[in-house]
Amino acid sequence: MSKVKVIIVGGGTGGHLYPGIALAQEFKRKDADNQILFVGTRRGLEQAIVPREGFALKTLWIDGLVGMPWHKVLMGLLKLPIALLQSFKILVNFRPHLVVGVGGYVTGPFMLAAFLWRVPQLIQEQNVFPGTTNRILAYLVDRIAISFARSEAYFPSKKVQLTGNPIRQEFLGGTKNGSRSSHSLGRTFHLLVFGGSQGAHQINVAMIEALPHLESVKECLQIVHQTGTQDFAWVEENYQKAGWEKTEILNFIYDMAIKYNDADLIVCRAGATTLAEITVAGKPAIMIPFPLAVHNHQEINAGVLEEIGAAQIIHNHELTGKRLAQAVLSLINTPEKLIEMGERGKELGRADAAEQVVKMGYELIHVM
């Protein structure tokens, strides 16, 4: 297998970035001499995560357009020619064999430049309902990897392959089987709470409000709560005021695979990458879809897990501390339900997704 040079473009949020990290890891696993370059934004999560993962990063001067006020849309449009020129410069200097787009507005100009430069291209769609950028790029790129079978309807069928959503190698090392009941086993029950890579204020508030309603399991409930940077101090202070000592409050979780492994139940948003990780790990979840997600994709994503009995949904408009506590207590007290949810989710999980997408890339550039 010959050495290849790959550009992975996308990011902004963990939902776009982490599948790209998973693909980069898989390319390096295939051949340690493969060269990987990430292209992202100047303000996205990739600025911190990509160098930490040991990969090089270039950025484009570009802003998102969808859902922005008119003056920001105008400014974003004015930046597009600059981003396109920056993309050509990166392509000329790096000379990739393959460009892989993993979503986010940064992919638009770069994938257009790669198309004009005649570089083989592949995009990977994480959500059931594809984002605007990927639906446009579908007519330019060579191949499309999708995470859900339902997504095929939105793309040219001859280009599409169902692969699942790539997750990082550290999630593939195996997790403990099943979930436990603190009451039935007299052991600590581990609850993992997070709202995506940047946290979620509504979930943070609801979790603090839920604490008085969880007093009956206070001694056996271990909570790990990722708050995001903005709410960190406030959340930590309120756990302390409520006398909850068995807690770990973090503004960001870098070792997420370890936290998944320990968790008996997860409370989270419904981003596509979160779904992929939950299903491969076989973990039951209470999902609270972000209501302002573009095209309502989080609720659509969560609905897939709810339909097969792998997750329960609490809609954002009905989220209160009492409602959240009731859902958590109900599942703590029914260990057989937790086990069933985890098993149902694992049936949907695709542990080999990164391998399948990388295989598509090699086939595309005829390197076998």
C-alpha positions as CSV (number, residue, x, y, z in Angstrom):
1,M,0.0,0.0,0.0
2,S,1.6,3.3,-1.1
3,K,2.0,6.3,1.1
4,V,-0.8,8.9,0.6
5,K,-1.3,12.5,1.4
6,V,-4.7,13.4,2.6
7,I,-6.4,16.7,3.5
8,I,-9.3,16.5,5.9
9,V,-11.4,19.7,5.9
10,G,-14.1,20.7,8.3
11,G,-14.7,21.4,11.9
12,G,-16.1,24.3,14.0
13,T,-17.7,21.9,16.4
14,G,-16.9,18.5,17.8
15,G,-19.6,16.9,15.7
16,H,-17.7,17.7,12.5
17,L,-14.2,17.6,13.9
18,Y,-14.1,14.3,15.7
19,P,-15.1,12.1,12.7
20,G,-12.2,13.8,10.9
21,I,-9.9,12.9,13.8
22,A,-11.1,9.3,13.6
23,L,-10.4,9.2,9.8
24,A,-6.9,10.7,10.4
25,Q,-6.2,8.0,13.0
26,E,-7.3,5.3,10.6
27,F,-5.2,6.6,7.7
28,K,-2.2,6.6,10.1
29,R,-3.1,3.1,11.3
30,K,-3.1,1.9,7.7
31,D,0.4,3.4,7.1
32,A,2.3,5.4,9.6
33,D,4.0,7.3,6.7
34,N,0.7,8.7,5.4
35,Q,0.6,12.5,5.7
36,I,-2.5,14.2,7.1
37,L,-3.3,17.9,7.0
38,F,-6.4,19.4,8.6
39,V,-8.0,22.5,7.2
40,G,-10.5,24.3,9.5
41,T,-11.6,27.7,10.8
42,R,-9.7,30.2,12.9
43,R,-12.3,30.1,15.7
44,G,-13.4,26.5,15.8
45,L,-12.7,23.7,18.3
46,E,-10.0,22.4,15.8
47,Q,-7.6,25.1,17.0
48,A,-7.2,23.2,20.3
49,I,-8.0,19.6,19.4
50,V,-6.0,19.0,16.1
51,P,-2.6,19.9,17.5
52,R,-3.3,18.0,20.6
53,E,-4.0,14.9,18.5
54,G,-0.7,15.4,16.7
55,F,-1.9,16.6,13.3
56,A,-1.0,19.7,11.4
57,L,-3.7,22.4,10.8
58,K,-4.2,25.2,8.3
59,T,-7.1,27.7,8.6
60,L,-9.2,29.7,6.2
61,W,-10.6,33.2,6.7
62,I,-14.3,32.4,6.5
63,D,-17.5,32.7,8.4
64,G,-20.8,30.7,8.3
65,L,-23.8,32.0,6.3
66,V,-26.7,29.9,7.3
67,G,-28.9,31.4,10.0
68,M,-26.8,34.6,10.2
69,P,-28.2,38.2,10.1
70,W,-27.9,39.9,6.7
71,H,-24.9,42.0,7.5
72,K,-22.9,38.9,8.6
73,V,-24.1,37.1,5.5
74,L,-22.7,40.0,3.4
75,M,-19.4,39.9,5.3
76,G,-19.2,36.1,4.9
77,L,-19.8,36.4,1.1
78,L,-17.1,39.0,0.8
79,K,-14.6,36.6,2.5
80,L,-15.4,33.7,0.2
81,P,-13.0,34.7,-2.6
82,I,-10.2,35.1,-0.1
83,A,-11.0,31.6,1.4
84,L,-10.9,30.2,-2.1
85,L,-7.5,31.7,-2.8
86,Q,-6.2,30.3,0.5
87,S,-7.6,26.9,-0.4
88,F,-5.7,26.9,-3.7
89,K,-2.5,27.9,-1.9
90,I,-2.8,25.0,0.5
91,L,-3.5,22.5,-2.4
92,V,-0.5,23.7,-4.3
93,N,1.8,23.5,-1.3
94,F,0.6,20.1,0.1
95,R,-0.4,18.4,-3.2
96,P,-2.8,15.9,-1.7
97,H,-3.9,12.6,-3.3
98,L,-7.3,12.9,-1.6
99,V,-9.5,15.6,0.1
100,V,-12.1,14.5,2.6
101,G,-14.8,16.8,3.8
102,V,-16.3,16.2,7.2
103,G,-18.8,19.1,7.3
104,G,-19.0,22.7,8.5
105,Y,-19.0,25.9,6.4
106,V,-15.2,25.7,5.9
107,T,-15.7,22.7,3.6
108,G,-17.5,24.7,0.9
109,P,-14.8,26.9,-0.6
110,F,-12.1,24.3,0.0
111,M,-13.9,21.4,-1.7
112,L,-14.8,23.7,-4.6
113,A,-11.1,24.5,-5.0
114,A,-10.2,20.8,-4.8
115,F,-12.9,20.1,-7.5
116,L,-11.3,22.8,-9.8
117,W,-7.9,21.4,-9.0
118,R,-9.1,17.9,-10.0
119,V,-8.2,16.3,-6.7
120,P,-10.2,13.2,-5.8
121,Q,-12.9,14.1,-3.2
122,L,-15.0,12.4,-0.6
123,I,-17.5,13.9,1.8
124,Q,-18.7,12.2,5.0
125,E,-22.2,13.1,6.3
126,Q,-22.9,12.6,10.0
127,N,-26.6,13.5,10.2
128,V,-29.7,11.8,9.0
129,F,-30.7,15.1,7.3
130,P,-27.6,16.4,5.5
131,G,-26.4,19.9,6.0
132,T,-26.7,22.6,3.3
133,T,-23.0,22.5,2.4
134,N,-22.9,18.8,1.8
135,R,-26.1,18.8,-0.2
136,I,-24.5,21.3,-2.6
137,L,-21.1,19.6,-2.6
138,A,-22.7,16.3,-3.5
139,Y,-22.8,17.3,-7.1
140,L,-19.1,18.1,-7.2
141,V,-17.5,15.4,-5.2
142,D,-16.6,11.8,-6.3
143,R,-18.0,9.8,-3.4
144,I,-20.3,10.3,-0.4
145,A,-20.1,8.3,2.9
146,I,-23.3,8.4,4.9
147,S,-24.0,7.5,8.5
148,F,-27.7,6.6,8.2
149,A,-29.5,4.7,5.4
150,R,-32.2,7.4,5.3
151,S,-29.7,10.0,4.1
152,E,-29.3,8.3,0.7
153,A,-32.5,10.0,-0.5
154,Y,-30.8,13.4,-0.3
155,F,-27.8,12.5,-2.5
156,P,-27.0,11.1,-6.0
157,S,-27.4,7.4,-5.3
158,K,-24.5,6.3,-7.5
159,K,-22.0,8.1,-5.3
160,V,-23.3,7.0,-1.9
161,Q,-22.1,4.3,0.5
162,L,-23.5,3.6,3.9
163,T,-20.5,3.4,6.3
164,G,-21.7,4.8,9.6
165,N,-20.1,7.8,11.4
166,P,-16.4,7.3,12.1
167,I,-15.4,7.4,15.8
168,R,-11.9,7.7,17.3
169,Q,-9.8,4.6,18.0
170,E,-9.9,5.1,21.7
171,F,-13.6,4.3,21.6
172,L,-13.0,0.9,20.0
173,G,-11.0,-0.7,22.8
174,G,-14.1,-2.2,24.4
175,T,-16.3,-1.0,27.2
176,K,-17.8,-2.7,30.2
177,N,-20.9,-4.6,29.3
178,G,-24.3,-3.5,30.4
179,S,-25.4,-1.0,33.1
180,R,-26.2,-1.5,36.7
181,S,-28.7,-0.4,39.3
182,S,-27.4,1.3,42.4
183,H,-30.3,-0.1,44.4
184,S,-30.1,-3.7,43.2
185,L,-26.4,-4.1,43.5
186,G,-25.5,-1.6,46.2
187,R,-22.8,-0.1,44.0
188,T,-22.1,3.3,42.6
189,F,-24.1,4.3,39.6
190,H,-22.2,6.5,37.1
191,L,-24.1,9.3,35.3
192,L,-22.3,11.2,32.5
193,V,-23.8,14.6,31.6
194,F,-22.7,16.8,28.7
195,G,-24.2,19.1,26.2
196,G,-21.8,18.7,23.3
197,S,-18.2,19.9,22.9
198,Q,-19.2,23.5,24.0
199,G,-21.6,22.5,26.8
200,A,-25.4,23.4,26.9
201,H,-26.7,26.0,29.3
202,Q,-30.2,24.5,29.5
203,I,-28.9,21.1,30.4
204,N,-26.6,22.6,33.0
205,V,-29.5,24.5,34.6
206,A,-31.8,21.4,34.5
207,M,-29.1,19.2,36.1
208,I,-28.6,21.7,39.0
209,E,-32.4,21.9,39.5
210,A,-32.6,18.1,39.4
211,L,-30.3,17.6,42.4
212,P,-33.0,18.1,45.2
213,H,-35.1,15.4,43.4
214,L,-32.2,13.0,43.3
215,E,-31.5,13.1,47.1
216,S,-32.7,9.5,47.5
217,V,-29.8,8.2,45.4
218,K,-27.2,10.8,46.5
219,E,-25.0,8.4,48.3
220,C,-24.7,6.0,45.3
221,L,-24.8,8.4,42.4
222,Q,-21.5,9.5,40.9
223,I,-21.9,12.4,38.4
224,V,-19.5,13.5,35.8
225,H,-20.7,16.7,34.2
226,Q,-19.1,18.6,31.3
227,T,-20.4,22.2,31.5
228,G,-18.6,24.1,28.8
229,T,-16.4,27.1,29.7
230,Q,-19.1,29.7,30.3
231,D,-21.1,27.8,33.0
232,F,-18.2,25.9,34.6
233,A,-17.8,28.1,37.8
234,W,-21.5,28.5,38.4
235,V,-22.2,24.7,38.0
236,E,-19.3,23.7,40.2
237,E,-20.5,26.2,42.9
238,N,-24.0,24.9,42.9
239,Y,-23.0,21.3,43.2
240,Q,-20.9,22.3,46.3
241,K,-23.8,24.3,47.8
242,A,-26.1,21.2,47.4
243,G,-23.6,19.0,49.2
244,W,-22.9,16.7,46.2
245,E,-19.4,15.4,46.8
246,K,-19.4,12.5,44.4
247,T,-19.1,14.7,41.3
248,E,-16.5,15.6,38.7
249,I,-17.2,18.9,37.1
250,L,-15.2,19.7,33.9
251,N,-15.4,22.5,31.4
252,F,-14.3,20.0,28.6
253,I,-13.6,16.3,28.6
254,Y,-10.6,15.2,26.6
255,D,-10.6,11.6,27.7
256,M,-14.3,11.1,26.6
257,A,-13.8,7.4,25.8
258,I,-12.8,6.7,29.4
259,K,-15.9,8.6,30.7
260,Y,-18.1,6.6,28.3
261,N,-16.6,3.4,29.6
262,D,-17.4,4.2,33.2
263,A,-20.9,5.5,32.5
264,D,-24.1,3.5,33.3
265,L,-26.3,6.3,31.8
266,I,-25.7,9.3,29.7
267,V,-27.6,12.6,29.5
268,C,-26.7,14.6,26.4
269,R,-27.6,16.5,23.3
270,A,-28.2,14.5,20.1
271,G,-25.3,15.5,17.8
272,A,-24.5,12.8,15.2
273,T,-21.0,12.1,16.6
274,T,-22.5,11.6,20.1
275,L,-25.0,9.1,18.6
276,A,-22.2,7.2,16.9
277,E,-20.2,7.0,20.1
278,I,-23.1,6.0,22.2
279,T,-24.2,3.2,19.9
280,V,-20.7,1.7,19.5
281,A,-20.2,1.9,23.3
282,G,-23.6,0.3,23.8
283,K,-24.7,3.0,26.4
284,P,-28.3,3.9,27.3
285,A,-29.0,7.7,27.0
286,I,-31.5,10.4,27.8
287,M,-31.2,12.8,24.9
288,I,-32.2,16.4,24.9
289,P,-32.0,17.6,21.2
290,F,-30.8,21.1,20.7
291,P,-33.9,22.9,19.4
292,L,-32.0,25.5,17.2
293,A,-29.9,22.9,15.3
294,V,-29.9,23.6,11.6
295,H,-32.8,21.7,9.9
296,N,-33.7,20.3,13.4
297,H,-31.2,17.6,12.7
298,Q,-30.6,16.7,16.4
299,E,-34.2,15.8,16.9
300,I,-34.2,13.7,13.8
301,N,-31.0,12.0,14.9
302,A,-32.4,11.2,18.4
303,G,-35.6,9.9,16.9
304,V,-33.6,7.1,15.2
305,L,-32.4,5.9,18.6
306,E,-35.7,6.3,20.3
307,E,-37.4,4.3,17.6
308,I,-35.3,1.2,18.3
309,G,-35.5,1.7,22.1
310,A,-31.9,2.8,22.6
311,A,-32.6,6.2,24.0
312,Q,-35.3,8.3,25.6
313,I,-36.0,11.9,24.4
314,I,-36.8,14.9,26.6
315,H,-37.6,17.8,24.3
316,N,-35.9,21.1,25.2
317,H,-39.3,22.9,25.8
318,E,-40.3,20.3,28.5
319,L,-36.9,20.1,30.2
320,T,-37.0,20.9,33.9
321,G,-35.0,19.6,36.8
322,K,-37.9,17.5,38.1
323,R,-38.5,16.0,34.6
324,L,-34.9,15.1,34.2
325,A,-34.6,13.7,37.7
326,Q,-37.7,11.5,37.1
327,A,-36.2,10.1,33.9
328,V,-32.9,9.3,35.6
329,L,-34.5,7.7,38.7
330,S,-36.8,5.6,36.5
331,L,-33.9,4.1,34.6
332,I,-31.7,3.7,37.8
333,N,-34.6,1.6,39.2
334,T,-35.0,-0.5,36.1
335,P,-31.6,-2.1,35.4
336,E,-33.1,-4.5,32.9
337,K,-34.3,-1.4,30.9
338,L,-30.8,0.1,30.9
339,I,-29.3,-3.2,29.7
340,E,-31.9,-3.5,26.9
341,M,-31.3,0.1,25.7
342,G,-27.6,-0.4,25.6
343,E,-28.0,-3.6,23.6
344,R,-30.4,-2.0,21.1
345,G,-28.0,0.9,20.6
346,K,-25.1,-1.4,20.0
347,E,-27.0,-3.1,17.2
348,L,-27.0,0.2,15.4
349,G,-23.4,1.1,16.1
350,R,-20.8,0.8,13.4
351,A,-17.4,0.2,14.9
352,D,-15.8,-0.2,11.5
353,A,-17.1,3.2,10.1
354,A,-13.6,4.9,9.9
355,E,-12.2,1.8,8.3
356,Q,-14.9,1.8,5.6
357,V,-14.5,5.5,4.8
358,V,-10.8,5.2,4.5
359,K,-11.3,2.1,2.2
360,M,-13.5,4.3,0.0
361,G,-10.7,6.9,-0.1
362,Y,-8.1,4.3,-1.2
363,E,-10.4,2.9,-3.8
364,L,-11.1,6.4,-5.1
365,I,-7.4,7.2,-5.7
366,H,-6.7,3.6,-6.8
367,V,-4.2,2.9,-4.1
368,M,-4.5,-0.7,-2.8
